[in-house]
Amino acid sequence: MSRQLPKTASIAEVQSDGRLVAPSAANNTRPICQVLRDVAPKFGRALELASGTGQHCVAFANACPNLTWVPTDIDEDRIASIGIYVSEAQLPNLTLPVRLDATQKGWSNTTGKLDLIVLVNLLHLISEAEAQTVVREAAAALAPNGVFLLYGPFMRGGELTSEGDMRFHESLVSTDSEIGYKDDFDVIDWVVDAGLDVAHVLEMPANNLSLVFRKSE
Ligand SMILES: C[S@@+](CC[C@H](N)C(=O)[O-])C[C@H]1O[C@@H](n2cnc3c(N)ncnc32)[C@H](O)[C@@H]1O
């Protein structure tokens, strides 16, 4: 499901060719690619949930060239933008985008088994129940040894730990009381309950976290 969000939640400028450019995606691409180089399986099938503009999937496919990448999103404008990036990049390991609602129960039955699932900056924009569905579906879609990378802003042990995070969380909650930052420990519990093991918890720039999980063999 697509929700009403404050303007600051998903900023992207439209270019003359229709592609979208998000400053946040430009800023966090390099650190996320570094995490991927360290934790991603060397071969196999990778799915990106909530891909956004398409900036990330091109960088991810370049960073992990032996994985075949499928970008996805719920929003038609985003899918169109991703398609432009994908077509221009002409990478053999990056497919055209697929529409996928990450909060829809059952999507894991449609993807086939995946070796890597990446989700950047979605959990704070959806409800807790929706976030739990995302996590359960991602865990179900992974093949043995598959990796789930969750990146974004989180509460830390129930606390908002910077003024920017407090402002952003408040803007989310005042627009839609069901959304807002999720707690890092809660999210880890949900993923572990869904059957994955915690592999790494990494501090990232701008007070974000990368939570990396692995499915056992
Ligand atoms: C803040 S943007 C992040 C985009 C990208 N991951 C990034 O970090 O640049 C949130 C994205 O989530 C997508 N989205 C929102 N709800 C979704 C859902 N239920 N399933 C899949 N994508 C969703 C939006 O269309 C948007 O592209």
The ligand as a Gaussian input file, in Angstrom:
#p B3LYP/6-31G(d) Opt

LIG

0 1
 C       12.368000       6.970000       0.563000
 S       12.117000       6.156000      -0.937000
 C       13.563000       5.099000      -0.962000
 C       13.919000       4.671000      -2.343000
 C       15.260000       3.973000      -2.468000
 N       15.271000       2.712000      -1.779000
 C       16.344000       4.869000      -1.970000
 O       16.809000       4.689000      -0.858000
 O       16.700000       5.780000      -2.718000
 C       10.829000       5.006000      -0.602000
 C       10.454000       4.167000      -1.789000
 O        9.590000       3.137000      -1.343000
 C        8.587000       2.944000      -2.302000
 N        7.485000       2.291000      -1.607000
 C        6.588000       2.833000      -0.743000
 N        5.748000       1.901000      -0.287000
 C        6.121000       0.729000      -0.879000
 C        5.632000      -0.606000      -0.814000
 N        4.589000      -0.919000      -0.041000
 N        6.242000      -1.546000      -1.558000
 C        7.290000      -1.231000      -2.342000
 N        7.804000       0.013000      -2.452000
 C        7.218000       0.979000      -1.719000
 C        8.293000       4.326000      -2.812000
 O        7.623000       4.306000      -4.054000
 C        9.697000       4.907000      -2.891000
 O       10.290000       4.622000      -4.130000

